[in-house]
Amino acid sequence: MSLSDFAIRAAKPHAKSHKLSDGAGLYVAIQPSGSKLWRLKYRYAGKEKLLSIGPYPLVGLAEAREKRDAAKKLLLNGVDPSAKRKLEKIAAETAARTTFALIAEELIQRMRDRDAAEATISKTEWLLLDLASPIASRPIREITSAEILSILRKIEQTGRRESGRRLRGAIGSVFRYAIVTLRADADPTLALRGSILPPQVVGRAAITDEAAFGALLRAIDDYDGWPTVTAALKLLALTCVRPGEVRGATRSEFDLETAMWRIPAGRMKMREPHDVPLSPQALAVLHHVWPFSDGGSYVFPSIRSKQRPVSDGTLNAALRRMGYRKDQVTAHGFRVSASSILNERGFDPDVIEAILAHKDPNGIRRAYNRARYWEQRQQLMQDWADILDELRSPAQRPSAS
């Protein structure tokens, strides 16, 4: 017998759940709490299954019957109504995560999970969450090549061609991630290759003249700024590593007894560990600055907190206060100076590449050379430290005219 609205409203709860049948598998389950829930019992592939339709009176009798009939039609076509609902729920949840910004944030989190370098993550966040902000709230399937090109052109017009090139690549990585997670069908950045002017390649500002580099070393010696900044610049010159590797150096990476600095892979640009032999001159710098990091982990802590390293901007700012313009020298340019001077003096280019931690594309040869060149690297680092002493000596000062 079919139900009526009156019968459903008048039904009282029992100590246990009970049901009122409307026919063709549709019934109202009345809970001890008094709630009334529509259910549809059906069979699919020989198994009895149950489909929730909704609560009464939010879903009225007529609507419940319509949903029952729709489910029956699906069964006639060989479709399981419960399976279809699950797929629709997945599609709805997926649709809620399809804006460009949300997918970009997921991609950035995956980078963190893979232990990408913090500098790489910060750069990616700047590109995707700041520069690409005009498309942040757009559903990713609706974003067109024209929209992306408009963003890239605005950046190009400011002269930041390299940022524009990197942004196109970063946006493309978001689309490729969206494709493999079934939230996009194509990458519109592919059509934009060559759409903006290539970046103007500018080398790192560096001093390659020996006398001029000696003058820089003397300026660092005479610098009256914060001791950790002076020490960081000195160690940067002595070890030929990158500024970030010096700034982020922790006390645990150094073995002062064996004169060894072991930089872990996570802090290296090429994501491979790098061992640095320390000359007596480098050890002297470390022994001098070591007390400043007591109570902290960073060898070169920030002026404001021992829990943070000195910043790259601080090192370059010190060079500016010494009177050097940014087109003359940067902290990163110290590596260029070392490479130029050592090559000019005829040292083994392969050993120079090894101390600069330049990655050999051949993995087997790279591992072999890392061990093979250790003694040569120790000697070259000592020779380089002696050269720096020679360059900064009074004999290297230009004579008065």
Summary of the structure (lengths in Angstrom):
residues: 401
radius of gyration: 33.8
end to end distance: 117.7
largest distance: 117.7
contacts: 1140
relative contact order: 0.07
helix: 55%
strand: 11%
